[in-house]
Amino acid sequence: MSELRDGGDSVVGEKLAAVGSKIGRVIVISGTGAHRAQRVYIWGDPARCYVDKPIRRA
């Protein structure tokens, strides 16, 4: 599995999982109608995020 380590790197998937020692509060960010997005910060040494379910391709 490859690791992205630089600031600005991103992970894209339909479902992501994150592991860390401290989790911040959930913040609702702008989205359209009922499709509001949420953001949460994860801290750790190191904090990790991985794709649990990849994006379905049509």
N, C-alpha and C positions, 0 to 999 in steps of 0.2 A: 504494500500500500504506500503510495507517495504521500509526502508531507509538505504542506505549504507553510512557510515560516516567516515570511516577510510581511510587514504592514501593508494593507491593501489587498492581500491575497483573499480569495473567496472560495466558498464551497457551495455548490448548487445541487439540490435534490428535492424530491417531493416530500421527504421526511428526513430530518437531521436529528442526530443525537449528540448531546454535549456532556462532557464529564469535567468536573472541577471541584475545588474545595469550597468555593463561595459562589453563590448565585444571587445576582441583583434582582430588584423588583421588575415585574413585567410592565413595559411601557407600550401603550397603544400608539401606533404611528399612522400617518395618513394612508388611506386606502379608499376604494370606491364602495359606497353603500355598506352592505353586510360583509364585504371582503376586507375588513380592517386587518392590518398586519400588526404583529406584536414583535417587540425587540426585548432581549434580555442579555445582560452581560454575565460572563462566566469568568472567574479568576481561578488560578491554580498554579502549580509548579510541576509540570506544565498543565494548562487547561487544554482539552482536546475536543474536537468536533468532527463527526464523521457522518457519511451518507448512510442512512438506515434503509431508505427506499429510493432508488434512482428515478429520475424523470422518465415518464413513459413517452416513447417516440411514436408518432402517428405514421 
